[in-house]
């Protein structure tokens, strides 16, 4: 495997650590700020770095050729991570982040290996489903049926968001936001029924 691909795959796996954000207390007494400020600082640093990269025309290891003159996938991922950690319930945010971190590279590798649609779609859906079934109860307090329902919807939404290639919106962002919105809406509808 090429070095730039390895760098992208490792970066994706490291994204799975983002839910550790919830281990910080809401009030950070040693800094005198609230936890969400860390998200804003994180995203501001990413945007600042990306602005300099685009301005100076820098190429960094792991950057895909088509990202040279446009917003890179890591910025889209940072935007999605920031949004889901800030807006959604911790169990949904954690499941979508860990799901994207693992399933997006898996789907890419299956597609690169020219696997059939049955494999290149079915395996990522199953993997995402298993991640959600494992993460949702640990990061939240939902019962089994809601966990399964959210996992089914989230896995289908995530893989559906990953499949189309859109020129200026990266699938990292879509794989975070689309399933999070879908699961949050299902959770809201189920809680009012």
Secondary structure, DSSP 8 states (H G I E B T S, - for coil): --HHHHHHHHHHHHHTTGGGGGGS-SEETTTTEETHHHHHHHHHHHHHHHHHHHHHT---TT--GGGTTS--HHHHHHHHHHHHHHHS-HHHHHHHHHHHHHHHHHHHHHHHTT--HHHHHHHHHHHHHHHHHHHHHHHS---HHHHHHHHHHHHHHHHHHHHS--SSS-HHHHHHHHHHHHHHHHHHHHHH-
